[in-house]
Amino acid sequence: MKQIFLLLAILVTTSTFGFSQSADEQAVRQTEKGFQAALQNNDADSAARFLTDDYGFVGPATMMNKEQRLASMKSGQLKYESFDYKDLKLVYSEIG
């Protein structure tokens, strides 16, 4: 009996977790995929849609604002051979 209860608890927990992705989380993940595709294709015009005017990039050897990063992509100075997110976690926060 205990095994059936444990199995049922695991099944309910995992099925709730798997189907609980909100519309907001889906939108954020879709946006992330669009930005990733723009970077992988070295498409500065597409990448620009995902960056705010006050965007700042900090890399191992450089710091750039939006205009600098897009200009370096357009010139070919900054070129991505591959790009991927690892262990992406979304954290929700109530504002207000």
GIKAUR-V227057 format. One record per helix or strand of 2 or more residues. SS is the DSSP state (2 for helix, 1 for strand). FROM is the first residue (numbers start at 1). LEN is the number of residues. If there is no record, write none. Layout:
# GIKAUR-V227057
SS:FROM:LEN + SS:FROM:LEN
This chain:
# GIKAUR-V227057
2:2:18 + 2:23:18 + 2:44:5 + 1:56:3 + 1:63:3 + 2:66:10
